[in-house]
Amino acid sequence: MAKDVTTYTLRQALAAKVEDHIEIAVEAEDGTKFKIRATSEQLDALTGDLESILDGDEVGEA
C-alpha cells in the first residue's frame, strides 16, 4: 500500500442510493467522517472481492 494512505478503523457505515450512484457514509473510530461515491458495477466488484476474502483462506491475512 502507498505510504500516503491513511488507515482508519471503521465505527459504522451506511449506504444510500443517490440519483445515479450509491453513497456510503463512513465514520471511523477517531470521528473522521467521509463519503464514498460508487457505481453499482464498482460495488458489485467490491462485493465479489469481500465474499472471496470472507469465504476463502485469506481471512486474517490482510
C-alpha positions, 0 to 999 in steps of 0.5 A: 500500500502507498505510504500516503494512505491513511488507515482508519478503523471503521465505527459504522457505515451506511449506504444510500442510493443517490440519483445515479450512484450509491453513497456510503457514509463512513465514520471511523473510530477517531470521528473522521467522517467521509463519503464514498461515491460508487457505481453499482458495477464498482460495488458489485466488484467490491462485493465479489472481492469481500465474499472471496476474502470472507469465504476463502483462506485469506481471512486474517491475512490482510 
